[in-house]
Amino acid sequence: MLVQYFRTGYCMFPQLTLSGDAAARGLEHGQTLAAQIQATVELYLRLFDRPQADIVALAEHYSRVIREYNPDNATEIEAIAEGASLAPWQIYALNARTEILNGAAPECTALYFARSGILGQNWDWLSALEPLMVLATLVRPDGHWIVTLTEPGMLAKIGINSCGLGVCLNILHQPHGNTGVPVHVVLRAVLDSTSIEQAKQEVLRSGNDKASHILLADAHGECAGMELTTEAVHTLSPRNGVLAHTNHYLTAGVADPDPESTTRDRLSRAEALGAAADEQSVEDMRRILLDTADGERSINSRYRNRDDFSGMQAGTVATLIMDLPGRVIHVAQGNDPQRAFTRLEL
């Protein structure tokens, strides 16, 4: 196990490398990031804003759902809890935080250039997560590796793997129940896959009852946007070599979020800038994701108070650009449009 701290812009955050089986990875994850995991759990327990008994019951329900979906995932979650000196239900709740919150969240702008295999995303969420986020590398015993920009204690979020498969996430807004596998667990299954086709099957077998968009892409120009609803999964294809998504459903007939949201403005701007990106380069992706031309409705979002999240501030927490053919990532923390990126060859 290796932990390094590297500077991105004005701040530093950990790059965590874990290897071994699920139990070993989880235990080291929990022990190494115990303080960050505990802070993240405390943050979400406040955000859930419901009696603890209700959260415990939901977490225990999801523990059964996750174990049925992938027993190793449950083993890893419980090992994280042990390492961080927390109850297992707390880490199950953390990994199901999107489904438990079940509400509108300002996440995110994602974009794929099919011709160059460049995939990128702004992770837009609470400012409190900026100093807590981690870039985690997980190496399985068979040599397959994943690199994911995620929250402490979570199995995965956005990232890339050794097969040149990448994934991004947009939270969508639609009331749903709790029968499906939590989306962050599904993202881990995607990154554990060796092809887009396998990743698609992992998404499909995770069940519905979620509201998210998962953008799958690979080093060969193949991609698929998968919009998850309470009842079905709808697949999107790129237009003119670009697939962009924000936080509303693009599938006709599926309910849209609050019309006052910035999601349509961000999508329109991203699509226009993407269509004008002749080279479809990393620099083109950087320019799009750092764009501030529309003020408070920009792709790159400054932190603003959110009444729907107890007055906490939300905005662009980080930007991740993945060169899938080259197995290179570029990561920047925060939302300063002048912030520097750290380049990491994987």
N, C-alpha and C positions, 0 to 999 in steps of 0.2 A: 504494500500500500504506500502511495506517495501523495503528499500534499504540497503543492506549491502555491504561493501567492504571487499574482502578477498584476501589474498596473495597466488599467485601461482608462485613458483620459486622466481624471483627477483622483480616482479611487482605486482600491485594490480589492480583489475578491479571490476566493480559493479555486484552484484547479485540482480536483480530487481524482486520483487514479486508484481503482479498486479491481482486484482480481480474485479468482477462486470460484467456489460454488455459491449458490444463492445465500446460504447461511453466513459464509465467511464475508461476502461482500456487504451484506446488510449489517453485520456486527461492526465491521470497521467503519462503515458509513455512519452508523449511530454514535460510535465512540468518538470519531474524529470531529464530527459536526454537532456534538450534543447541545452546545449552547445555542447554535443557530437553529437547530431543529426545535428546541424548546420554545424559542422566541417565535418561530413560525406557527407552531401549534397554538400558542397563546393568542396570537393575532387572529387566527381563524376562529377560535372558540368565541372571541368577542364578536366577530363578524356574523357568525351563525345566528346569534341573537335568539336563542331558544333554550329551553331547559336542558341541562346536561343529560338528564335521563333520555331525552329524545335523541340527542346526538349519539349517545352510547348505543341506543337501539339501532339507529341507522348504520353506525359503524359496524356493529355485529352482523347486521344484514349484509353489508357489503363485504365483510370478511368471508362469508359463505359464497357470495357471488364470485369474488376474486379467486378463492381457492378452487372452485369448480372450473373457472376459466383457465387458470394456470397455477397449479400448486406451488411452483417455485416462486411465483410472485408473492403468495401469502407467506411463504417461508422467509423471503427477503424482508418483507414489511415487518414481520414479528421480530426478526433479528435487528432491524433498525431500532425498533422500540426498546429492545433489551440493551443495545449499545448506548442509547440516549437516556436510559433510566426512565422511560415513559411506559404507560400502559399500552398494549397493542391497539386498543380501540382508538387511541389518539392518532396513531400513524395511519390506521385505516381511514379515519375521518379526514386526515390531511390529504390522502391520495384520492378521496372522493369529494374534495372541497367544492369542485365545480357543481356537482350534482346536489350536494347539500345546500349550497347557496341558492341554486335554482333561480337566478335572477339576471337582470341586465348587467353586463360587465364591459368595461371599455377595452376589450381585447379583440383583435390586433390587426395590423396590415401585413399581408403575406403576398409574395410574388415569386413566380418562377419563369425563367427564360429557357425555353425548350431548346433553342439552337445552341446555347453555350453550356447548358446544365448548371446555371447559377440559380440558387434558391435563397431567398432572404425573408426576414420578418422583423418587424418591430413588436416586441412584447410590451403591450400597454396594460399596466395594472397598478397596484398601489405602491406609492413611493416608499413605504416601509419595507418593501421586499428588495429594494435596490441594494442595500448593504448586506442582505442575507443570501442573495442568489449565488449559485455555484455552477461551475463548469465541470461536469463529472464524466470521467472516462471509465467504462466498465469493460473488463476483458474476461470473457468466458473461458472455461478450460479448453474448449475446442478452438480457441484463437479468435473467434468472432468478437469484434469490439464495437462499442457505440460511444459517441460523445454527445452529451445532452446538456443544454443550458436549462437549469431547472431550479426548483425550490428545495431547500434542505429537507430531507425526509421523504421526498417524492421519488418514485421509480423512474420517471422521465418526464420530459416536456418536448421541446423542439430540439432537433439534432440530426446527426448523420451517422452512418455505420461503415464498417469495413468493406461492404459491397457497393458503396457509392449510392446508397439509398438514403434519402433525406425526408424529413417530415416537418411540417409547420401546422399550427393550430389557430383557428379563429373560434372564439366562443360566440354562439348564436343565441337568440332569445325566443324561447318557446316553452310554455309550461310543460313539464314532464314528470313522470313518476320516478321510481327507483329500482326498476327491474333489470336495467342494463348494466354492463360492466363500466365502471368509471372511466372517463375519457383519458385521464392521465395513465391509467393502467393499459389502455388500448395503445397509447403512444409508445409505451415500452414494448408491447407486442410487435408493433410496426418496426421499431428499431432492431428487434431481435430477428426480423425476417431477412431473407436473402434476396428477395425480388419484389417488385411491385405487385405481382399477382399473388404472392404469398401474403403480402401486407394487406391487400384488399380482402382476402379471405379472413384475416384476423379481425379486421374491422367488421365485416359482415357477421361473423360468429359471436361478436361481443354483444349482440342484441341491440334493440332500438331504445326508446325511452331516454334519449339524450338530445341535446341541442348544441351541436358543434359542427365545424367544418374542418376536416383533416385533409391537408394537401400533401399527397404522396408524389415524389419525384425521384428520378435517378440520373446517373451520369450519362445516359445514352439519349436523353431528350424525351423519355417517356414520363408521363405524369397523369394524375387523376385527382380531381377535387371531389371529396366525398362529404356531402351534406347529410348530417344525421338528424332525424326528427323523431317524434314520439312513435311513429308508425313505420318508417321506411328509411332507406338510404338512397340518396339521389346522387348520380355521378356527373361531374362537370368536366369538360375538355377545354384546352387552351384556345384562345382566339388569336390568330396571326402570330402564333408562337409564344404567346404570353398568357399565363393564368394568374389572375389577381383575385384576391378575396379580402373582404373586411368583416363586418359583423351583421350582415343581413342575408337572408336566403336569396339565392339567385334562381332557384328552381321555381317555375311558374306555379302559382296556386298555393304556395306555402306561406303561412302568416309572417308578416314583417315585424320588426321591432318598432320602438318609439320613433315616430317620424322626425322628432327633434334631435335624434342622434346624429353624430358626425359621419356615420358609416357610409352613407351614399356619397358624400363629398369626398371622402378619402378614396373610395373605390374609383370614382370618376377621375380623380387626379392621378391615381396610380396607373390606371389603364391608359390615360393620355400620355403620361411620361414613359410608360413601358412601350407603347407603340412608336414613340420617337427615339427609342434607344437602339440605334442602328447596330452597334457592336454587341449589345446584350452582355456587357462586361461587368466585372465586380464593381468598377467605378460607376457604371450606370446604375447598378443596384444601390450602391451607397448614396448616390445623388437623390434617388427616388425616396428612399427610406428616411433620409435626413431633411426632406423637403418641408419648409415652413411657410410656403407662399400663401396659405389660406388662414393664417392667424390661428385662432383657437380651434379651427376645423381642419388643421393641417395633418398630414400623415405623421410627421414627427410632432408629438404632443407634449407640451410643457405640463408640469403638474398643476392641477386645479382641485379645489375642494369639491368633494362629492357628497351631497346630502344623503344619497341612497346608501352610502357606506360610512355612516356615522361621522360624516364630516372629514373623513380621511382624504388625503390628496391622491389623485390618480393621474397617470400620464405614461409616456414612454419610459419604461424601466431599463430596457436594453435593446440593442440591435444585433442580430446575428445574420451573417452572410456566409453561405456555404458554397464553395467551389466543389461540386460533386465529382467531376472528372479528376480534379487534382487532389482531392481529399485534403482541402485547405479550408479553414474557417477564419473569419474576421469578426471580432466581437468588440462591442463598445458598450459602456455602461452609462445609464442616464439619458437625458434628452437635450443636452447642450448641442446645438447644430454644428459647433466647431470641435466637438470632442474627437479624440484620437481613437483609432481602432488598433487592437492587437491582432497580429496575424500569427496563426498557429498551423504548422504543417503536421498532419496526423500520420 
